[in-house]
Amino acid sequence: MSEEDENSYSKENNNSNSSKEINNQSENNNENIPDVNEIDIKNENDELTVQELREKIRRSGVLYMSRVPIGMKIIDIRRLLEDYGIQRCYFIPLKKKLKNVDGKRVQAYKEGWIEFEDKLYAKLAEYELNGKPIGGNRKCIYRDELWNLKYLHKFKWNDLVESMTLEKKIQEKKLKMEIAQSKRENDFIIKNYEKSKKYLNKKRELEKNDDDDNKDSNNDDNNIKENKNKNKNKDINKKEIYSKYKQKKLID
């Protein structure tokens, strides 16, 4: 090889080595720096999930069931309204169990709320079912009962949860107020009872002292009377003694 070829070969090797070092440094730096495109994609996905949730809430609709037939369960309602895209149910149970047509005691519900995935289906369910018999098999207890459904305009499931929490807080406040009032009444009664007890004790002491004074005065009176009677008896005895000896001569 000539000198020129050797110089050109050495220069190419040096350039290749320097380029490799630069690439290695750039790769190391890129490993430490996060990819901007990945961050943007994640943020977009998060925003989409929030948007999807908001869209679901906006599209959902709620039906109010003013009367629940005796013996009907939430499972039955889900089965009957399955075609309309039912999502959630909440029913207020009665405290006491009621007798159904067969005479059995069953858990009954006062009223309820039903959420649908789409408010259009909720409106359709109200239109098709409200005021009509529930139907079903002949063995079904509530087959002749009527649907009582009402679509709640601009009412969402979150509103129901908020109203229920507010009612619970109001009930708790009422209970606290009643408990505080009952405590005040009990304290007032106990204080008055203690005062009356002290007054009665003082009255009894005064009555005892008056009785003792009266007894003493009566004893004094009795003693005086006894002394008087004794003195009278003495005088009478003296007169009797003097009367025994008759006077014969006058005394000068």
MOZI-V661316 format. One record per residue. N is the residue number from 1. SS is DSSP state (helix for helix, strand for strand, loop for the rest). OMEGA is omega in radians with two decimals (* if undefined). D_FIRST is the distance of its C-alpha to the first C-alpha in Angstrom with 1 decimal. Layout:
BEGIN
N;SS;OMEGA;D_FIRST
N;SS;OMEGA;D_FIRST
END
This chain:
BEGIN
1;loop;3.12;0.0
2;loop;-3.12;3.8
3;helix;3.14;6.7
4;helix;3.13;8.3
5;helix;3.13;6.3
6;helix;3.11;6.8
7;helix;-3.13;10.3
8;helix;3.14;11.1
9;helix;3.13;10.4
10;helix;3.12;12.6
11;helix;3.14;15.1
12;helix;3.11;15.6
13;helix;3.12;16.3
14;helix;3.13;18.7
15;helix;-3.12;20.4
16;helix;3.13;20.9
17;helix;3.12;22.3
18;helix;3.13;24.6
19;helix;3.10;25.8
20;helix;3.14;26.6
21;helix;3.13;28.6
22;helix;3.13;30.5
23;helix;3.11;31.3
24;helix;3.10;32.6
25;helix;-3.13;34.7
26;helix;3.11;36.1
27;helix;3.11;37.0
28;helix;3.10;38.8
29;helix;-3.13;40.7
30;helix;3.09;41.7
31;helix;-3.13;43.1
32;helix;-3.09;45.5
33;loop;3.13;46.6
34;loop;-3.11;49.0
35;loop;-3.09;48.4
36;helix;-3.12;50.8
37;helix;3.12;51.2
38;helix;3.13;52.5
39;helix;-3.12;55.1
40;helix;-3.13;56.3
41;helix;3.14;56.7
42;helix;3.13;58.7
43;helix;3.12;60.9
44;helix;3.12;61.5
45;helix;3.11;62.5
46;helix;3.12;64.9
47;helix;3.12;66.5
48;helix;3.12;66.9
49;helix;3.10;68.6
50;helix;3.11;71.0
51;helix;3.12;71.6
52;helix;3.10;72.3
53;helix;3.11;74.8
54;helix;3.13;76.5
55;helix;3.09;76.6
56;helix;3.12;78.1
57;helix;-3.13;80.8
58;helix;-3.11;81.5
59;helix;-3.06;81.9
60;loop;3.11;84.1
61;strand;-3.07;87.8
62;strand;3.04;90.7
63;strand;3.10;94.0
64;strand;3.13;97.1
65;strand;-3.01;99.4
66;loop;3.13;102.8
67;loop;3.11;104.5
68;loop;3.14;102.9
69;loop;-3.14;105.1
70;loop;-3.14;106.4
71;loop;3.12;104.3
72;loop;3.14;101.2
73;loop;3.13;98.0
74;helix;3.11;94.6
75;helix;3.13;93.2
76;helix;-3.14;95.7
77;helix;3.09;94.8
78;helix;-3.13;91.1
79;helix;-3.09;91.9
80;helix;-3.09;94.2
81;loop;-3.10;91.9
82;helix;-3.10;88.6
83;helix;-3.10;88.2
84;helix;3.10;88.3
85;loop;3.13;85.3
86;strand;-3.06;87.1
87;strand;-3.11;85.0
88;strand;3.12;87.2
89;strand;3.01;90.9
90;strand;-3.12;93.1
91;strand;3.14;96.8
92;strand;-3.13;99.4
93;strand;3.04;101.3
94;loop;-3.10;105.1
95;loop;-3.11;106.4
96;loop;3.05;108.9
97;loop;-3.11;108.3
98;strand;3.11;110.3
99;strand;3.07;111.9
100;loop;-3.09;110.6
101;loop;-3.13;112.5
102;loop;-3.13;112.6
103;loop;3.12;114.0
104;loop;3.09;110.9
105;strand;-3.04;109.7
106;strand;3.04;106.2
107;loop;-3.12;103.9
108;loop;-3.11;104.5
109;strand;-3.10;102.5
110;strand;-3.12;104.0
111;strand;-3.10;101.3
112;strand;3.11;97.6
113;strand;-3.10;94.4
114;strand;3.13;91.9
115;strand;3.10;88.4
116;strand;-3.13;86.6
117;loop;-3.12;83.0
118;loop;-3.12;84.0
119;helix;3.08;87.1
120;helix;3.09;87.6
121;helix;3.09;88.3
122;helix;3.09;90.5
123;helix;3.12;92.6
124;helix;3.11;92.7
125;helix;3.09;94.0
126;helix;-3.09;96.7
127;helix;-3.05;97.7
128;helix;-2.97;97.9
129;helix;-3.02;99.3
130;loop;3.12;101.5
131;loop;-3.12;105.1
132;loop;-3.13;104.5
133;strand;-3.11;105.2
134;loop;3.09;102.4
135;loop;-3.12;103.1
136;loop;3.14;101.7
137;loop;3.12;103.2
138;loop;3.12;107.0
139;loop;-3.11;106.5
140;loop;-3.06;104.7
141;loop;-3.01;106.9
142;loop;-3.07;105.8
143;loop;-3.14;105.5
144;loop;3.10;108.4
145;loop;-3.12;107.2
146;strand;3.05;105.9
147;loop;3.05;102.6
148;loop;-3.04;102.9
149;strand;3.11;99.6
150;strand;3.11;98.7
151;strand;-3.14;95.4
152;loop;-3.08;94.7
153;loop;3.13;93.2
154;loop;3.11;90.3
155;loop;-3.10;90.8
156;loop;-3.10;87.8
157;helix;3.10;87.5
158;helix;3.10;86.4
159;helix;3.10;89.7
160;helix;3.14;91.6
161;helix;3.12;89.8
162;helix;3.14;90.5
163;helix;3.12;94.2
164;helix;3.11;94.5
165;helix;3.09;93.0
166;helix;3.11;95.3
167;helix;3.11;98.3
168;helix;3.12;97.3
169;helix;3.12;97.1
170;helix;3.11;100.4
171;helix;3.10;102.0
172;helix;3.11;100.7
173;helix;3.11;102.1
174;helix;3.11;105.4
175;helix;3.12;105.5
176;helix;3.13;104.8
177;helix;3.13;107.5
178;helix;3.12;110.0
179;helix;3.12;109.2
180;helix;3.13;109.6
181;helix;3.12;112.9
182;helix;3.08;114.2
183;helix;3.11;113.4
184;helix;3.13;115.3
185;helix;3.12;118.3
186;helix;3.11;118.3
187;helix;3.14;118.0
188;helix;3.14;120.9
189;helix;-3.13;123.1
190;helix;3.12;122.4
191;helix;3.13;123.2
192;helix;3.11;126.5
193;helix;3.12;127.4
194;helix;3.12;127.0
195;helix;-3.13;129.0
196;helix;3.11;131.8
197;helix;3.11;131.8
198;helix;-3.14;132.3
199;helix;3.13;135.0
200;helix;3.11;136.8
201;helix;3.10;136.6
202;helix;-3.14;138.1
203;helix;3.12;140.8
204;helix;3.10;141.8
205;helix;3.12;142.0
206;helix;3.12;144.3
207;helix;3.10;146.4
208;helix;3.13;146.7
209;helix;3.10;147.8
210;helix;3.12;150.4
211;helix;3.12;151.7
212;helix;3.11;152.0
213;helix;3.13;153.9
214;helix;3.11;156.2
215;helix;-3.14;156.9
216;helix;3.13;157.7
217;helix;3.11;160.0
218;helix;3.11;161.7
219;helix;3.10;162.2
220;helix;3.12;163.7
221;helix;3.13;166.1
222;helix;3.11;167.1
223;helix;3.13;167.8
224;helix;3.13;169.9
225;helix;3.12;171.8
226;helix;3.11;172.4
227;helix;3.10;173.7
228;helix;3.14;176.0
229;helix;3.11;177.3
230;helix;3.14;177.9
231;helix;3.12;179.9
232;helix;3.13;182.0
233;helix;3.10;182.7
234;helix;-3.14;183.8
235;helix;-3.13;186.2
236;helix;-3.14;187.7
237;helix;3.10;188.3
238;helix;-3.13;190.1
239;helix;3.12;192.4
240;helix;3.13;193.2
241;helix;-3.12;194.1
242;helix;-3.10;196.3
243;helix;-3.14;198.0
244;helix;-3.09;199.2
245;loop;-3.12;201.6
246;loop;3.14;204.5
247;loop;-3.13;206.1
248;loop;-3.12;209.8
249;loop;3.09;210.7
250;loop;-3.14;209.5
251;loop;-3.12;207.4
252;loop;*;208.6
END
